[in-house]
Structures are given as C-alpha cells and as structure tokens.
Amino acid sequence: MRALATVLAVGAVVLAFAPFVAAPLVALAAAVAAALLVEPALLRSARTLRLLLLALLFSVLTGALIAYTGGAARGLTKGIGVFGRTAVLLILAGLASRNVNAERLLALSARLRLRRLGLVLSLALNAFPHLVEAWREAWIALAVRRFRSRPRLADLPRLAETLLAHAARVADEAAEAAALRGHSAFSAPPLKVPAAPQLVVITGRAGGGKTTALRATAAALRDRRIDVAGFLQLPIVESGVRVGFIVHDLQSGAECRLASRAAPGAGQHGTGFLFDPRGFALARRALERAPIGSVVVADEIGPVELRGGGHLPALQRAMVRARPVAVLLGVRPQLVPAFLARLAPATALVVNVDETADATAAVLAAVAPLSGQL
C-alpha cells in the first residue's frame, strides 16, 4: 500500500507541473488516491477541507483576473491549474508531515551526501503542522472578533501576515532544535578569535557531573594561586526534577537565575526552559572580569551559543582581551564536534565524565604544563 502511495505521490508532483491542460486535475486525482491508501482521515479533516476551500478561492480569483484580461478559456485553464497544483501540494504536504519519518530522511540524505538538504526537508515536515494550526487559530480569533463563520477576501492579508510571522518563529525554533541535537548547518558561524593555548571540553550526559568536575577543577586551581574566572551553571532540582538553572560567578560568588522550566511548547531556543536576561548579564560580567593569563570557565555552552548567541559573544571577547592560558567549557556530547569545528582550536582535550574515573585530575593534568605552577 505504502509503496503504491509513494509512486502515486511522486507521479502527482510530476504531473502537477506537466505542460498539458488536464495535468493538474490528473495530479490531484493521484494525490487523492495516495491519501486514500495511506491516510483517508486526512481528506475528511476539517483542517484539510478549509485549506482546500481557501485554495479554491484563490484559484477562482486568479482565473477571474486572467479571464478579464485574456479571455474566459485562458482564465478557466489557469484557474484549474492553480487549484490543482495547490491542492496537490496541500494534500501531499499533509501526508508527508504525518507519515514520513524525518530521522530516516535525514539519515538517507547523509548517505547521499545531501545532509543539509535532508535537514531542511525534515525541518519543513516538522514545521508544516504547526503552520496549519497557526492558520486555524488565527482564523478562529478573527472570526470571533468579526462575528463571522467564513473568511472574506478582506481577511486574507491579515491571515497571510499572521502565517508569515508564525513561519518565521517556527523556522527559528526548528533551527534551534536542530542545533540542540548537534546539527550546525543553520548555525551562524561565530567571529574568528585567537584560540587559547589549551581548550578543555568537559562533556557527558545531563546530570552526569560536568558542573561538579568544573567546580572542583576551579577550586583546585585557586588553591594553587592560579586565577580562575567565568561562571558555573548550577541546576535547580525540586522533587528530583530539574526545574531551572542558576549562574554562579566564580570570582565574586554572585548568583542569578538563568532559566526556569516552561509549560509544554512554551520553551525558548528549542529547549523546555524560559531564560532570564539577567542570568546572561551576570555570566557576561563574570567573563569580562577575567584577568590576563587566567583560566576561563564557561559552563555550559549549548545550542544558543552554537548559533552565535547566549554566552558566546562574551566568551569570544574574553578570549581576545584576557588571553587565557586555558579555557574550560562544559558542552553536551552531541554538540562537541560542532563547537570544535566552530572554534578550530590549536589543541583540544575532551574529557567525558561518564568515561573518566577522575575528571578533575584529567583537566588539571591538561592545564598544568601551561600554568607552570602546578
């Protein structure tokens, strides 16, 4: 069934843009047949019917305008063509968003050396249902305000504006979610900065001890009278559940809440948390005060930084101004390759707390030859 539906779907796309008059209608029939084989409920859903009615409205308007300037026959042909192609794309997009496994698509594109294209397509599949839902909610709000049950032509610009705004938001969140999983294709490359003599990346699973290792390392370095600056990101745990994070300034001891657990679907930057600008500000000040030749600590560096935001600008400035002998970063395992590619350090040591018996000793051993004091 699915193999036949796939053939019909591919054929529908090809036929939709074929150069003969009846092609869009034949393509629409093929798309409907594919939907009936795989997802009959799609054709009966109120959402699909509303979108098809809007497509029909646009097609009628297009055909009428062309008929007015170029004749009835030409207008009818163009109107049918617009409706057929639009309906085919709507039906197939709905089928794809419900049935195509985005992870398999990404894996296949990687094997074909088209990883970036696969990422774009998988993000588009994930975004489509959100855009349809945004259109529905915008129309409901407008209908309640205008006391109407059907859209009018005058409403379309407002609905289109709303859809574009949601498209930008969904695209941005999808890119951030991709960065969260280690995909850097949509990440803005950061400014080139001089690399520290030693970059030490402390990584491991969430709650595995990255922050503990960084805190112990910072304390051991201070005991040996080595300047340490930067910040730690301490978890806030309630009833065994991580509900937020606090930024801790390693020099002053000042603390400020950075993130709080958000309601489902309300998180920022592709995460489940809402962020407080004051937390970022404290981390920035902690990095700005780093003495020349110190060891700089940044915990943690995540998807927001991968895209050029968050703590990264302050870290870059600290690496230029303070010329640290070493930089210690807490990074999630899936983001390590992307960050090493972005920073391109001369040397780097990756310490995985899940696989290292004494992570603190491993980090100190990496910093010792550079400090000359251990």
Secondary structure by P-SEA (a helix, b strand, c coil): caaaaaaaaaaaaaaaaccccaaaaaaaaaaaaaaaaccccccccaaaaaaaaaaaaaaaaaaaaaaacccaaaaaaaaaaaaaaaaaaaaaaaaaaccccaaaaaaaaaaacaaaaaaaaaaaaaaaaaaaaaaaaaaaaaaaaaccccccccaaaaaaaaaaaaaaaaaaaaaaaaaaaccccccccccccccccbbbbbbbcccccaaaaaaaaaaaaaaacbbbbbbbbbbbbccccccbbbbbcccccbbbbcccccccccccccccccccaaaaaaaaaaaaaccccbbbbbccccccccccccaaaaaaaaaaaccccbbbbbbcccaaaaaaaaacccbbbbbcccccccaaaaaaaaaccccccc
